[in-house]
């Protein structure tokens, strides 16, 4: 009997950051009607899943990841009727739609927290993590100190003092994002109701924000030797597994949906534990090891990028985790052409990265603009950045007396705003993001929209956009690229080859797909072991190649071939 794989394993996902995708009313902010107007573009591209970053009501301290109304649409993006229309129009086009579920924290303007901070005996007090401070008589007249030494992902203490109730509340991110208390059954019940509300409206699942840190098993001090103090008490705790199992059993099991979790600070073994074969927790996880392969201690300090570190990480996760999320970009990461590509060979390196993304085992996620090679922003001053994390890092590095050039370089290479510049649809002044040239987009658009845009690449036969379309179509019609196993055939510091295969009748051999790539800026000959492997293939046929000639491997040369492997 033919094995039927889940729909989320056979489709390709496309992430939309609503604020920057398409502005339909020329107010400088992307919106839901703008997304609806581009659904046919996504169908033409070939994707089958839309991941929609938050469109909920939010004061935008963290650009939508600080939610003040889980069942409301931010008026900047449209109305609930617009959202219902988006769901309906996506279904008409056989596009699945998943939404962000941000439940480690809320906005400090959410009604739950507004009530929670009113008094210590308020019914919503236990929705959040409140603690009395430590009093130190030597600290400016006994001013309370934080309950423990935990640090925030956004730097500084993870605790904020509230003068009204005279206690501290926990915030692993911005002080405007207080952490929910998942020990409270009422919190779990409220989140289940939120999930049910959206699934009943017709969405197909959730991308869960920092889901592996929602459960705090203790409020003891963290180890002093690590930069992110306290993580041993909230990272991948046993209580988190129980919560995920509860959400699966009580909500998700009643729908044809899936749930992918963003999991920070996660190892392969921890990822396996959150994606058990019985499907009782998460279906997939977003991990970070590959995009952090050359950072020092934290993401703001990096060594020069070395491709073999990226490839080694990708290969290890392919070998050790059965099903991966495949991504190089998202709303929090720099653009892959700027991060992992080549300034000298921008198109070729981008095509090579696309080939890797769409031929590894797992579900590929394309971030808006990645398919045309959008680059990091061109920000010149701190005033041009909108990201709260970037402003925090700028202020702290300034206090530490980092020179301005270094502070700016840190933001220009790492700020989350690099991925959030408006989508470049054409070569008009606003890149087609807004139709009126007089509109000022919420974030500075890159001037290279004059050359890097959808409209021009549609017409260019060998453009990056058409390369993505070609690879997406090949993946759909090549079973080995969807359900096939991954086998590493060859690797050195520059050249890599791997095989995707499905078991077939032994007497006819296995039909396989092979990827060969040169991740370097120099032309290279085939190493003897790889040349021998390729020579042994039967009925080899090139399906896609960055360069027409595959007799050697030019800079960032890569190709996909299909062949029969004799058993």
Secondary structure, 3 states (H helix, E strand, C coil): CCCCCCHHHHCCEEEECHHHCCCCCCCCCCCHHHHHHCHHHHHHHCCCEEEECCCEEECCCCCCCCEEEEEEECCCCCCHHHHHHHHHHHHHCCCEEEEEECCCECCCCCHHHHHHCCCCCCCCHHHECEECCEECCCCCCCCEECCCCCECCCCCECEEEECCCCEEEECCCCCCCCEECCCCHHHHHHHHHHHHHHHHHCCCEEEECCHHHCCCCCCCCCCCCCCCCCHHHCCCCHHHHHHHHHHHHHCHHHCCCEEEEECCCCCHHHHHHHCCCCCCCCCEEECCCCCCCCECCCCCCECCCCHHHHHHHHHHHHHHCCCEEECCCCCCCCCHHHHCCCCCCHHHHHHHHHHHHCCCCEEEEEECCHHHCCCCCCCCCHHHCCCHHHHHHHHHHHHCCCCHHHHHHHHHHHCHHHHCCCCCCCCCCCCCCCCCCCCCCCCCCCHHHHCCCHHHHHHCCCCHHHHHHHHHHHHHHCHHHHHCEEEEEEECCCEEEEEEECCCCHHHCEEEEEEEEECCCCCECCCHHHHHHHHCCEEEEEEEECCCCCCCECCCCEEEEEEEECC
